Amino acid sequence: MTAWDALAAHRSGVPVFAPGHVWLAGAGPGDPGLLTLDALAGLAQADVIVHDALVDARVLALAGAQARLEFAGKRGGKPSATQADISERLIALARAGARVLRLKGGDPFVFGRGGEEAAALAAAGVPFRIIPGVTAGLAALAAADIPATMRGINRAVIFAAGHGADEDFDWAPLVRAGQPIVLYMVMHNLERIVAALLAAGLPRDTPAAVIASATTPAQRIVISTLQKLAATVREQNIEPPAIVVIGEIVRLREKLLAGSAAAEKAVT
Ligand SMILES: C[S@@+](CC[C@H](N)C(=O)[O-])C[C@H]1O[C@@H](n2cnc3c(N)ncnc32)[C@H](O)[C@@H]1O
C-alpha cells in the first residue's frame, strides 16, 4: 500500500483541492522529508504556488507539472511585496478560480504571518484551510540532537522572535521563567538580545547553540555559552537563517551524541 492509499483509507479519500480555494501550508524547515502528506497533496494539485524565500528548492521541485510558481518574499536588493500585496494576490488568484497553495517555511502560524493572510482570506470570503508544518525551532533542535523538553530539566519551552515591531521588548519575564529560550530571526540583533538576557540575570555560562540552515545541505551547528555566543557566531561566519537556543537542554546534546557513537560502535 502506498502512502497515498494509506492516507485515502484513513481519510475517506486524499484531500481534494477545490478551484477557488487557498491552502495555507507549512513547507517545514528545508528537508522535503519533513513535509506533511497534506502539504504534498497541495503541491501535487495546486495551479499556483505562492511561496516564500525560505521554502526549499527541493520542496518546490515536488510541485505538479501544471503548477506555476510565484515568489512572494524578500530577495536581495529588490523591493519585496508587502503583506497587503501578498494577501490581495492570494484573494485575486482564488477569485479567478485557481487552486492556490500559499507555501511558507516552517509552520505558517509560527512567526510566519499566516495569521494575517488567513484573516484577509476570511474577510474576503475566500475558502481556505491551514496545513501546519514542522517549525524551524523544533526541527533545528532535533537536527542538533537537543531535546526540546526533558523531564527534570524543563517543563516549558519559550519560542521568541529576535526582531519585530516592538524592539523595546522586555526579556526579563522570559529569563525569570527559567525555561529554555528558542530564538527565531535573531542573528541581526544577537548582541543586543544577549546583553538584555545577561542584564536580566541569565548566567553567563548558560549553554547556547546556533543551528543555521537546519535540515539543508548547508546546515551548521555551533555550541557556545550565552556570554561567548555573539563572538562565536561572528568568528565562525554563521549566516541566517538560524535558530538560537539558550538553556540547560543544550547540554543534553553531548550525552545523546556520546550515546549514539557508542551504539554505532556496538553495531560495527
Ligand atoms: C519569518 S521566520 C519564519 C518561521 C517559520 N514560519 C517556522 O515556523 O519555522 C524566519 C526564521 O525562521 C528560522 N528558520 C527558518 N528556516 C530555518 C532553517 N532551515 N534553519 C534555521 N532556522 C530557520 C530563522 O530564525 C529565520 O530567521
The ligand as an SDF file (V2000), in Angstrom:
LIG
                    3D

 27 29  0  0  0  0  0  0  0  0999 V2000
    9.9970   34.6380    9.3070 C   0  0  0  0  0  0  0  0  0  0  0  0
   10.5680   33.3700   10.3600 S   0  0  0  0  0  0  0  0  0  0  0  0
    9.6120   32.0360    9.7470 C   0  0  0  0  0  0  0  0  0  0  0  0
    9.4840   30.8950   10.7140 C   0  0  0  0  0  0  0  0  0  0  0  0
    8.6970   29.7460   10.1330 C   0  0  0  0  0  0  0  0  0  0  0  0
    7.3140   30.1070    9.9290 N   0  0  0  0  0  0  0  0  0  0  0  0
    8.7820   28.4960   11.0180 C   0  0  0  0  0  0  0  0  0  0  0  0
    7.7800   28.0710   11.5890 O   0  0  0  0  0  0  0  0  0  0  0  0
    9.8700   27.9410   11.0910 O   0  0  0  0  0  0  0  0  0  0  0  0
   12.1630   33.0560    9.7100 C   0  0  0  0  0  0  0  0  0  0  0  0
   13.1060   32.4990   10.7420 C   0  0  0  0  0  0  0  0  0  0  0  0
   12.8870   31.1090   10.9090 O   0  0  0  0  0  0  0  0  0  0  0  0
   14.1130   30.4790   11.2230 C   0  0  0  0  0  0  0  0  0  0  0  0
   14.3820   29.4580   10.2090 N   0  0  0  0  0  0  0  0  0  0  0  0
   13.6400   29.1530    9.1350 C   0  0  0  0  0  0  0  0  0  0  0  0
   14.1620   28.1100    8.4650 N   0  0  0  0  0  0  0  0  0  0  0  0
   15.2710   27.7570    9.1340 C   0  0  0  0  0  0  0  0  0  0  0  0
   16.2420   26.7370    8.9670 C   0  0  0  0  0  0  0  0  0  0  0  0
   16.1790   25.8500    7.9630 N   0  0  0  0  0  0  0  0  0  0  0  0
   17.2430   26.6440    9.8670 N   0  0  0  0  0  0  0  0  0  0  0  0
   17.3220   27.5020   10.9070 C   0  0  0  0  0  0  0  0  0  0  0  0
   16.4340   28.4870   11.1180 N   0  0  0  0  0  0  0  0  0  0  0  0
   15.4230   28.6100   10.2480 C   0  0  0  0  0  0  0  0  0  0  0  0
   15.1630   31.5600   11.2680 C   0  0  0  0  0  0  0  0  0  0  0  0
   15.2570   32.0290   12.5950 O   0  0  0  0  0  0  0  0  0  0  0  0
   14.5610   32.6050   10.3690 C   0  0  0  0  0  0  0  0  0  0  0  0
   15.0690   33.8860   10.6480 O   0  0  0  0  0  0  0  0  0  0  0  0
  1  2  1  0
  2  3  1  0
  2 10  1  0
  3  4  1  0
  4  5  1  0
  5  6  1  0
  5  7  1  0
  7  8  2  0
  7  9  1  0
 10 11  1  0
 11 12  1  0
 11 26  1  0
 12 13  1  0
 13 14  1  0
 13 24  1  0
 14 15  1  0
 14 23  1  0
 15 16  2  0
 16 17  1  0
 17 18  1  0
 17 23  2  0
 18 19  1  0
 18 20  2  0
 20 21  1  0
 21 22  2  0
 22 23  1  0
 24 25  1  0
 24 26  1  0
 26 27  1  0
M  CHG  2   2   1   9  -1
M  END
$$$$
